Amino acid sequence: MTKQEAVDLCFLWHGGGGSATYQFASNGGELENRLHQQRLLKEIYENIAWSRDFEGKLDEVNDPEKDIPQLEALVEYVKALPVDDNDSSVA
């Protein structure tokens, strides 16, 4: 996954302006700190769970067979990002 793909996916799946996914996308795919990474991963895992439970009509926006692998790839991408462990500020 490229940085741009990660940013695009976070813009698609964000939970609003205060969400970690929106913050990540708005920052061009940069993490603020370890807390931001943890919040981001939590939100992505929640989106995966939502997709697994999806029972609505499949369309170009809601397609778990497509969405879940993309979100799982995003998890791996975020886990591999460098994080400043010395930054204790709140994200």
N, C-alpha and C positions, 0 to 999 in steps of 0.2 A: 504494500500500500504506500502510495506517495503522500507527502504532506498535504498536497492539494486535495487528494481524495479524502483524507481524514478530515480536513476542514469542511469540505462539501457535505460529508456524511453527518458531521456534527451540526451543521446548519439545518439539515433535514430533520434531525432527531432531537433538537434542543427543547428544553422544557420552559423556555421563556428567558427574558433578559438576565435574570439572576442565576440561571443554571450554569453548571460547570461546562456543559457541552457548548452553550452559547459563548461563554467566556473564552473557551479554547478556540472556537471558530473565529471569534472577533479578534483574537490576538494572533491570527495567522498561523495557528497550529503550534503555538508556544505555550508551555506550562509555566505557571507562576511559581509553583513550589510543590513539595511533596503532598501537602494537603489538597491542592488543586488536582493533582494526579489521582489521589484516592477518591475525591468527590466525582471526578470525571469517570473513573472506572465504575463506581457505584451506579451512576446514571446509565452508563452503557449496559451494564448487567440488567438493570431494570427494564431497559428497552428490549433486550433479548428476551426476558421473561414475558413482557407484554406481547412480543411477536409470537412466542410459543403458544400463548393462550388465545391468540387472535382467532375469532370465529366469524368475522364479518366477510363481506364480499371482497374477493381478490381483485386488485386493480394495480395500476402502475405505482400507486403510493403504498398500498398494503399488500405485500407479497412475502410471507414468512420464508418461503423457500429461497428467495433472493436476499431478503433483509438479514436473516440470522447469520449466514456466512459472512456478509459484509460487516456486521456488527462484531462478530467474533474476530475478524481480521483487525478491526479497529482496536479491540482489546489488546491484541498482541502488539500492535503499533504503539499504543500508549504506554504499555508496560516497558517497551524498549527505549523510550525517550529518556534522555539524560535529565536528571532532576538535581537541583541544588539542595542537598540535605541540610545545609547550614541555614537555609532561609526558613525562618519560623513564622513569617507573617501569614495572616489568614487570607485564603483565596476566596 
